[in-house]
Amino acid sequence: MGTGAEQGDEQGDQEEEEEEHFSEVFSFTMCNPPFFGSMSEASQNPNTACGGTKDEMVYPGGELAFVMRMVEDSVRLGGRVH
């Protein structure tokens, strides 16, 4: 896990990349959120019957952080979804 400064740099890079594609318009968006903060957390959940890669099952901060980011993105990019 990176430091706060590294995470801020990554977010800034992502925002710049998003601005480059600002003209993109989306007709439909869909996601299957990762539900865990770590693979260790996923392995402790008895309801996790399926396997998956870290990229598929883990988001820093877990499900709540993922959903919060999704809401923030929806507010910021909502005018580009038709």
Backbone hydrogen bonds, N-H to C=O, Kabsch-Sander energy under -0.5 kcal/mol:
donor,donor_aa,acceptor,acceptor_aa,energy
7,Q,3,T,-2.7
8,G,4,G,-2.4
9,D,5,A,-2.2
10,E,6,E,-2.5
11,Q,7,Q,-2.4
12,G,8,G,-2.4
13,D,9,D,-2.5
14,Q,10,E,-2.3
15,E,11,Q,-2.6
16,E,12,G,-2.2
17,E,13,D,-2.3
18,E,14,Q,-2.5
19,E,15,E,-2.2
20,E,16,E,-1.8
21,H,17,E,-1.1
22,F,19,E,-1.6
24,E,21,H,-2.2
26,F,80,R,-3.1
36,F,57,M,-1.8
42,A,38,S,-1.8
43,S,39,M,-2.3
44,Q,40,S,-0.9
44,Q,41,E,-0.6
45,N,41,E,-0.5
45,N,42,A,-1.1
48,T,45,N,-1.7
49,A,47,N,-1.5
56,E,53,T,-0.7
57,M,53,T,-1.8
58,V,54,K,-2.4
59,Y,36,F,-2.4
62,G,59,Y,-3.4
63,E,35,F,-0.7
65,A,61,G,-0.8
66,F,62,G,-2.0
67,V,63,E,-2.7
68,M,64,L,-2.6
69,R,65,A,-2.2
70,M,66,F,-2.3
71,V,67,V,-2.4
72,E,68,M,-2.4
73,D,69,R,-2.8
74,S,70,M,-2.3
75,V,71,V,-2.3
76,R,72,E,-2.4
77,L,73,D,-3.2
78,G,74,S,-1.1
80,R,77,L,-2.5
81,V,78,G,-1.3
82,H,26,F,-3.1
82,H,80,R,-0.6
